[in-house]
Amino acid sequence: MSASPASVASLAQRIRGNIEHVIVGKSEVIDLALVALLADGHLLIEDVPGIGKTMLAKALARSLGCAFRRLQCTPDLLPADVTGIHYFNQKTQEFEFRPGPVFTNILLADEINRATPRTQAALLECMEERQVTLETGTVPLSRPFMVIATQNPVELQGTFPLPEAQLDRFLMQLPIGYPGANEEAAILQRFRTANPLDDLEPVAVADEVVQMQRAVREIHVSQTVEGYIVEITRATRSHPEIELGASPRASLGLHRAAQALAAIRHRTFVLPDDVKPLVPYVLPHRLITTSQARLRERGAREIAQEIVKSVPVPVETE
């Protein structure tokens, strides 16, 4: 029996409530992280130090009750440290495989831009095809499989910017932002005696998450809304301030993210209002702006928001 949008929304509500025991005043950020999870995508969290990037990733992983591994990225990390190695066991006199951190359900790649490009590239096949190619053949990864990566955009020493091919593997790039005054005071109170993350209990299991991901794929998207998604994506390819526009993978990502958001909102169909708020998180990290735009300090997110405003919104979708 397939899951209904109501059950998807119920699961999202349980996970959101659980994460909010740790993350204060960031309901929208949590919902966007849940969209990435339910759309079977990967999440890149980018913001200044101390905002709670790793905390959010760990709280989401603990709420799911899935297998979780953390990969602390450093310049000396090797691709084999990510995927695993074959080693000779002197006791058995045979070669054996020691699985790497990617053989899990939720992989936290903390400070991913501190790893070298060859180590970053070890995640490309895992993220896109959910498999790892080893000396003995191709091994599929468990489901669900989600990479949550964090990076600090203000510190450049000892870092290696993610190439466009790697960024395109992430469904969403998500900033968290500073908390408000009342929220920051609540953080001080909540963390005064202990870390609430230590007592966080799972509210879902792996099979349930996979079932909900399948249910999200069944959310109806009319041809009108699909055309709206295509128009937004195509507009990035002809914009004068964008050197490289979004690919068809971006259209697919926006499509699936909109399905997930509609399901979280208790709906069986997607509206343009599900698409519009996702564009600033699904498209900008896939765009390369022109040098003139960078000189004018025009960011990809700002341009993407302008594109959304310029594309006519379909009136009737059903």
LUMBABA-888950 format. One record per residue (C-alpha): residue number from 1; x, y, z. Coordinates in nm, 2 decimals, m for minus. Layout:
<pts>
<num NUM, east X, north Y, up Z>;
...
</pts>
This chain:
<pts>
<num 1, east 0.00, north 0.00, up 0.00>;
<num 2, east 0.14, north 0.34, up m0.10>;
<num 3, east 0.16, north 0.62, up 0.15>;
<num 4, east m0.07, north 0.92, up 0.12>;
<num 5, east 0.02, north 1.29, up 0.13>;
<num 6, east m0.13, north 1.30, up 0.47>;
<num 7, east 0.11, north 1.04, up 0.60>;
<num 8, east 0.40, north 1.23, up 0.44>;
<num 9, east 0.29, north 1.55, up 0.61>;
<num 10, east 0.25, north 1.37, up 0.94>;
<num 11, east 0.60, north 1.23, up 0.91>;
<num 12, east 0.74, north 1.58, up 0.83>;
<num 13, east 0.56, north 1.73, up 1.13>;
<num 14, east 0.71, north 1.46, up 1.36>;
<num 15, east 1.06, north 1.52, up 1.23>;
<num 16, east 1.02, north 1.90, up 1.24>;
<num 17, east 0.90, north 1.89, up 1.60>;
<num 18, east 1.19, north 1.67, up 1.70>;
<num 19, east 1.45, north 1.89, up 1.54>;
<num 20, east 1.30, north 2.20, up 1.70>;
<num 21, east 1.40, north 2.06, up 2.03>;
<num 22, east 1.76, north 2.15, up 1.92>;
<num 23, east 1.73, north 2.41, up 1.65>;
<num 24, east 1.55, north 2.73, up 1.77>;
<num 25, east 1.34, north 2.95, up 1.55>;
<num 26, east 1.43, north 2.81, up 1.21>;
<num 27, east 1.11, north 2.63, up 1.10>;
<num 28, east 1.15, north 2.74, up 0.74>;
<num 29, east 1.51, north 2.61, up 0.73>;
<num 30, east 1.40, north 2.28, up 0.88>;
<num 31, east 1.12, north 2.24, up 0.63>;
<num 32, east 1.36, north 2.30, up 0.34>;
<num 33, east 1.59, north 2.03, up 0.48>;
<num 34, east 1.29, north 1.80, up 0.50>;
<num 35, east 1.21, north 1.88, up 0.13>;
<num 36, east 1.56, north 1.77, up 0.03>;
<num 37, east 1.51, north 1.45, up 0.23>;
<num 38, east 1.17, north 1.36, up 0.10>;
<num 39, east 1.27, north 1.45, up m0.26>;
<num 40, east 1.56, north 1.20, up m0.23>;
<num 41, east 1.82, north 1.47, up m0.28>;
<num 42, east 2.13, north 1.59, up m0.11>;
<num 43, east 2.18, north 1.91, up 0.09>;
<num 44, east 2.46, north 2.16, up 0.11>;
<num 45, east 2.44, north 2.39, up 0.42>;
<num 46, east 2.66, north 2.70, up 0.38>;
<num 47, east 2.69, north 2.97, up 0.63>;
<num 48, east 2.93, north 3.14, up 0.87>;
<num 49, east 3.08, north 2.95, up 1.17>;
<num 50, east 2.87, north 2.89, up 1.48>;
<num 51, east 2.53, north 2.92, up 1.31>;
<num 52, east 2.43, north 2.55, up 1.37>;
<num 53, east 2.51, north 2.38, up 1.03>;
<num 54, east 2.65, north 2.06, up 1.19>;
<num 55, east 2.39, north 2.07, up 1.46>;
<num 56, east 2.10, north 2.08, up 1.21>;
<num 57, east 2.26, north 1.79, up 1.01>;
<num 58, east 2.30, north 1.58, up 1.32>;
<num 59, east 1.96, north 1.66, up 1.46>;
<num 60, east 1.80, north 1.55, up 1.12>;
<num 61, east 2.00, north 1.23, up 1.12>;
<num 62, east 1.92, north 1.14, up 1.48>;
<num 63, east 1.55, north 1.21, up 1.42>;
<num 64, east 1.54, north 0.95, up 1.14>;
<num 65, east 1.68, north 0.65, up 1.32>;
<num 66, east 1.89, north 0.56, up 1.02>;
<num 67, east 2.25, north 0.46, up 1.00>;
<num 68, east 2.46, north 0.77, up 1.03>;
<num 69, east 2.83, north 0.84, up 0.96>;
<num 70, east 3.03, north 1.16, up 0.99>;
<num 71, east 3.32, north 1.24, up 0.76>;
<num 72, east 3.53, north 1.53, up 0.89>;
<num 73, east 3.69, north 1.66, up 0.57>;
<num 74, east 4.06, north 1.76, up 0.58>;
<num 75, east 4.32, north 1.82, up 0.31>;
<num 76, east 4.49, north 1.49, up 0.39>;
<num 77, east 4.17, north 1.29, up 0.34>;
<num 78, east 4.20, north 1.03, up 0.05>;
<num 79, east 3.93, north 0.89, up m0.18>;
<num 80, east 3.97, north 0.55, up m0.02>;
<num 81, east 3.89, north 0.71, up 0.32>;
<num 82, east 3.55, north 0.79, up 0.17>;
<num 83, east 3.46, north 0.48, up m0.03>;
<num 84, east 3.66, north 0.21, up 0.16>;
<num 85, east 3.97, north 0.00, up 0.09>;
<num 86, east 4.07, north m0.36, up 0.02>;
<num 87, east 4.33, north m0.49, up 0.26>;
<num 88, east 4.52, north m0.81, up 0.31>;
<num 89, east 4.41, north m1.00, up 0.62>;
<num 90, east 4.71, north m1.19, up 0.74>;
<num 91, east 4.49, north m1.42, up 0.96>;
<num 92, east 4.28, north m1.54, up 0.67>;
<num 93, east 4.54, north m1.49, up 0.40>;
<num 94, east 4.28, north m1.32, up 0.19>;
<num 95, east 4.19, north m0.97, up 0.07>;
<num 96, east 3.89, north m0.82, up 0.25>;
<num 97, east 3.70, north m0.50, up 0.20>;
<num 98, east 3.66, north m0.24, up 0.47>;
<num 99, east 3.36, north m0.02, up 0.38>;
<num 100, east 3.40, north 0.35, up 0.40>;
<num 101, east 3.17, north 0.61, up 0.55>;
<num 102, east 2.95, north 0.63, up 0.23>;
<num 103, east 2.80, north 0.29, up 0.32>;
<num 104, east 2.54, north 0.44, up 0.54>;
<num 105, east 2.20, north 0.61, up 0.52>;
<num 106, east 2.29, north 0.97, up 0.62>;
<num 107, east 2.64, north 1.09, up 0.55>;
<num 108, east 2.75, north 1.42, up 0.71>;
<num 109, east 3.05, north 1.56, up 0.51>;
<num 110, east 3.15, north 1.83, up 0.75>;
<num 111, east 3.35, north 2.12, up 0.60>;
<num 112, east 3.35, north 1.95, up 0.26>;
<num 113, east 3.55, north 2.23, up 0.10>;
<num 114, east 3.85, north 2.14, up 0.31>;
<num 115, east 3.89, north 1.81, up 0.12>;
<num 116, east 4.10, north 1.81, up m0.19>;
<num 117, east 3.92, north 1.79, up m0.54>;
<num 118, east 4.01, north 1.42, up m0.59>;
<num 119, east 3.85, north 1.33, up m0.25>;
<num 120, east 3.55, north 1.55, up m0.33>;
<num 121, east 3.51, north 1.37, up m0.66>;
<num 122, east 3.49, north 1.03, up m0.47>;
<num 123, east 3.14, north 1.14, up m0.38>;
<num 124, east 3.02, north 1.21, up m0.73>;
<num 125, east 2.91, north 0.86, up m0.82>;
<num 126, east 2.77, north 0.80, up m0.47>;
<num 127, east 2.55, north 1.10, up m0.49>;
<num 128, east 2.42, north 1.07, up m0.84>;
<num 129, east 2.39, north 0.69, up m0.89>;
<num 130, east 2.37, north 0.57, up m0.53>;
<num 131, east 2.65, north 0.32, up m0.59>;
<num 132, east 3.02, north 0.28, up m0.55>;
<num 133, east 3.25, north 0.12, up m0.81>;
<num 134, east 3.53, north m0.08, up m0.64>;
<num 135, east 3.80, north m0.31, up m0.77>;
<num 136, east 3.56, north m0.61, up m0.75>;
<num 137, east 3.27, north m0.44, up m0.91>;
<num 138, east 2.98, north m0.20, up m0.84>;
<num 139, east 2.81, north m0.20, up m0.50>;
<num 140, east 2.47, north m0.03, up m0.45>;
<num 141, east 2.42, north 0.19, up m0.15>;
<num 142, east 2.15, north 0.14, up 0.11>;
<num 143, east 1.83, north 0.34, up 0.09>;
<num 144, east 1.76, north 0.61, up 0.19>;
<num 145, east 2.10, north 0.76, up 0.11>;
<num 146, east 2.15, north 1.13, up 0.17>;
<num 147, east 2.47, north 1.35, up 0.18>;
<num 148, east 2.44, north 1.65, up 0.40>;
<num 149, east 2.75, north 1.86, up 0.35>;
<num 150, east 2.85, north 2.18, up 0.53>;
<num 151, east 3.10, north 2.45, up 0.43>;
<num 152, east 3.21, north 2.79, up 0.55>;
<num 153, east 3.20, north 3.05, up 0.28>;
<num 154, east 3.41, north 3.32, up 0.46>;
<num 155, east 3.73, north 3.12, up 0.53>;
<num 156, east 3.94, north 3.06, up 0.22>;
<num 157, east 4.28, north 2.94, up 0.36>;
<num 158, east 4.32, north 2.57, up 0.32>;
<num 159, east 4.00, north 2.52, up 0.13>;
<num 160, east 3.91, north 2.39, up m0.22>;
<num 161, east 3.59, north 2.53, up m0.37>;
<num 162, east 3.35, north 2.27, up m0.49>;
<num 163, east 3.35, north 2.24, up m0.87>;
<num 164, east 3.03, north 2.30, up m1.07>;
<num 165, east 2.98, north 1.92, up m1.13>;
<num 166, east 2.99, north 1.86, up m0.76>;
<num 167, east 2.76, north 2.15, up m0.67>;
<num 168, east 2.51, north 2.03, up m0.93>;
<num 169, east 2.48, north 1.70, up m0.74>;
<num 170, east 2.32, north 1.88, up m0.45>;
<num 171, east 1.95, north 1.94, up m0.47>;
<num 172, east 1.96, north 2.24, up m0.25>;
<num 173, east 2.21, north 2.49, up m0.11>;
<num 174, east 2.07, north 2.62, up 0.22>;
<num 175, east 2.19, north 2.92, up 0.44>;
<num 176, east 2.07, north 2.92, up 0.80>;
<num 177, east 2.12, north 3.28, up 0.90>;
<num 178, east 2.16, north 3.45, up 1.24>;
<num 179, east 1.89, north 3.40, up 1.50>;
<num 180, east 1.68, north 3.69, up 1.62>;
<num 181, east 1.74, north 3.84, up 1.97>;
<num 182, east 1.46, north 3.64, up 2.13>;
<num 183, east 1.57, north 3.32, up 1.96>;
<num 184, east 1.93, north 3.37, up 2.07>;
<num 185, east 1.82, north 3.42, up 2.43>;
<num 186, east 1.62, north 3.09, up 2.40>;
<num 187, east 1.93, north 2.92, up 2.27>;
<num 188, east 2.12, north 3.03, up 2.58>;
<num 189, east 1.85, north 2.89, up 2.81>;
<num 190, east 1.81, north 2.56, up 2.62>;
<num 191, east 2.18, north 2.49, up 2.61>;
<num 192, east 2.25, north 2.62, up 2.96>;
<num 193, east 2.28, north 2.29, up 3.15>;
<num 194, east 2.31, north 2.03, up 2.87>;
<num 195, east 2.30, north 1.97, up 2.49>;
<num 196, east 1.95, north 1.87, up 2.39>;
<num 197, east 2.10, north 1.68, up 2.09>;
<num 198, east 2.23, north 1.42, up 2.34>;
<num 199, east 1.87, north 1.32, up 2.44>;
<num 200, east 1.72, north 1.34, up 2.09>;
<num 201, east 1.53, north 1.02, up 2.00>;
<num 202, east 1.44, north 0.89, up 1.65>;
<num 203, east 1.08, north 0.94, up 1.53>;
<num 204, east 1.11, north 0.75, up 1.20>;
<num 205, east 1.28, north 0.45, up 1.06>;
<num 206, east 1.46, north 0.39, up 0.73>;
<num 207, east 1.18, north 0.19, up 0.56>;
<num 208, east 0.93, north 0.46, up 0.65>;
<num 209, east 1.15, north 0.73, up 0.49>;
<num 210, east 1.19, north 0.53, up 0.17>;
<num 211, east 0.81, north 0.48, up 0.16>;
<num 212, east 0.75, north 0.85, up 0.20>;
<num 213, east 1.00, north 0.93, up m0.07>;
<num 214, east 0.81, north 0.70, up m0.31>;
<num 215, east 0.48, north 0.87, up m0.21>;
<num 216, east 0.63, north 1.21, up m0.30>;
<num 217, east 0.70, north 1.09, up m0.65>;
<num 218, east 0.32, north 1.03, up m0.69>;
<num 219, east 0.23, north 1.39, up m0.62>;
<num 220, east 0.06, north 1.52, up m0.93>;
<num 221, east 0.23, north 1.79, up m1.14>;
<num 222, east 0.01, north 1.93, up m1.42>;
<num 223, east 0.16, north 2.02, up m1.76>;
<num 224, east 0.10, north 2.38, up m1.68>;
<num 225, east 0.32, north 2.37, up m1.37>;
<num 226, east 0.58, north 2.16, up m1.55>;
<num 227, east 0.59, north 2.43, up m1.82>;
<num 228, east 0.63, north 2.69, up m1.55>;
<num 229, east 0.93, north 2.50, up m1.41>;
<num 230, east 1.08, north 2.47, up m1.75>;
<num 231, east 1.04, north 2.84, up m1.83>;
<num 232, east 1.21, north 2.94, up m1.50>;
<num 233, east 1.50, north 2.71, up m1.58>;
<num 234, east 1.53, north 2.82, up m1.94>;
<num 235, east 1.53, north 3.18, up m1.84>;
<num 236, east 1.86, north 3.13, up m1.65>;
<num 237, east 2.02, north 3.03, up m1.98>;
<num 238, east 1.94, north 3.35, up m2.16>;
<num 239, east 1.99, north 3.60, up m1.88>;
<num 240, east 2.25, north 3.86, up m1.96>;
<num 241, east 2.42, north 3.83, up m1.62>;
<num 242, east 2.44, north 3.45, up m1.62>;
<num 243, east 2.73, north 3.29, up m1.80>;
<num 244, east 2.62, north 2.93, up m1.74>;
<num 245, east 2.25, north 2.86, up m1.68>;
<num 246, east 2.08, north 2.57, up m1.50>;
<num 247, east 2.08, north 2.22, up m1.66>;
<num 248, east 1.79, north 1.98, up m1.70>;
<num 249, east 1.90, north 1.82, up m1.37>;
<num 250, east 1.81, north 2.15, up m1.21>;
<num 251, east 1.46, north 2.13, up m1.37>;
<num 252, east 1.42, north 1.78, up m1.23>;
<num 253, east 1.54, north 1.89, up m0.89>;
<num 254, east 1.29, north 2.18, up m0.88>;
<num 255, east 1.02, north 1.94, up m1.00>;
<num 256, east 1.09, north 1.69, up m0.72>;
<num 257, east 1.14, north 1.95, up m0.45>;
<num 258, east 0.80, north 2.11, up m0.54>;
<num 259, east 0.64, north 1.77, up m0.51>;
<num 260, east 0.79, north 1.72, up m0.16>;
<num 261, east 0.68, north 2.07, up m0.05>;
<num 262, east 0.33, north 2.01, up m0.18>;
<num 263, east 0.31, north 1.68, up 0.02>;
<num 264, east 0.44, north 1.85, up 0.34>;
<num 265, east 0.16, north 2.11, up 0.29>;
<num 266, east m0.10, north 1.83, up 0.28>;
<num 267, east m0.17, north 1.85, up m0.09>;
<num 268, east m0.18, north 1.58, up m0.37>;
<num 269, east m0.09, north 1.83, up m0.64>;
<num 270, east 0.17, north 2.10, up m0.70>;
<num 271, east 0.09, north 2.47, up m0.73>;
<num 272, east 0.31, north 2.75, up m0.87>;
<num 273, east 0.33, north 2.87, up m0.51>;
<num 274, east 0.52, north 2.55, up m0.43>;
<num 275, east 0.77, north 2.62, up m0.70>;
<num 276, east 0.85, north 2.99, up m0.64>;
<num 277, east 0.99, north 2.97, up m0.28>;
<num 278, east 1.22, north 2.68, up m0.38>;
<num 279, east 1.39, north 2.85, up m0.67>;
<num 280, east 1.64, north 3.06, up m0.45>;
<num 281, east 1.76, north 2.73, up m0.29>;
<num 282, east 1.75, north 2.49, up m0.59>;
<num 283, east 1.89, north 2.70, up m0.87>;
<num 284, east 2.16, north 2.96, up m0.76>;
<num 285, east 2.44, north 2.72, up m0.67>;
<num 286, east 2.41, north 2.57, up m1.03>;
<num 287, east 2.45, north 2.91, up m1.20>;
<num 288, east 2.77, north 3.09, up m1.30>;
<num 289, east 2.73, north 3.46, up m1.31>;
<num 290, east 2.93, north 3.69, up m1.55>;
<num 291, east 3.23, north 3.89, up m1.44>;
<num 292, east 3.03, north 4.21, up m1.48>;
<num 293, east 2.76, north 4.08, up m1.24>;
<num 294, east 3.03, north 3.98, up m0.98>;
<num 295, east 3.18, north 4.33, up m1.01>;
<num 296, east 2.84, north 4.48, up m0.93>;
<num 297, east 2.81, north 4.23, up m0.64>;
<num 298, east 2.51, north 4.07, up m0.80>;
<num 299, east 2.48, north 3.72, up m0.65>;
<num 300, east 2.32, north 3.42, up m0.82>;
<num 301, east 2.04, north 3.41, up m0.56>;
<num 302, east 1.94, north 3.77, up m0.62>;
<num 303, east 1.93, north 3.71, up m1.00>;
<num 304, east 1.73, north 3.39, up m0.96>;
<num 305, east 1.47, north 3.57, up m0.75>;
<num 306, east 1.44, north 3.83, up m1.02>;
<num 307, east 1.39, north 3.56, up m1.28>;
<num 308, east 1.10, north 3.42, up m1.07>;
<num 309, east 0.94, north 3.76, up m1.07>;
<num 310, east 0.98, north 3.80, up m1.45>;
<num 311, east 0.83, north 3.46, up m1.55>;
<num 312, east 0.45, north 3.48, up m1.58>;
<num 313, east 0.28, north 3.26, up m1.32>;
<num 314, east 0.01, north 3.03, up m1.47>;
<num 315, east m0.33, north 3.11, up m1.33>;
<num 316, east m0.51, north 2.78, up m1.36>;
<num 317, east m0.31, north 2.46, up m1.29>;
<num 318, east m0.58, north 2.21, up m1.25>;
</pts>
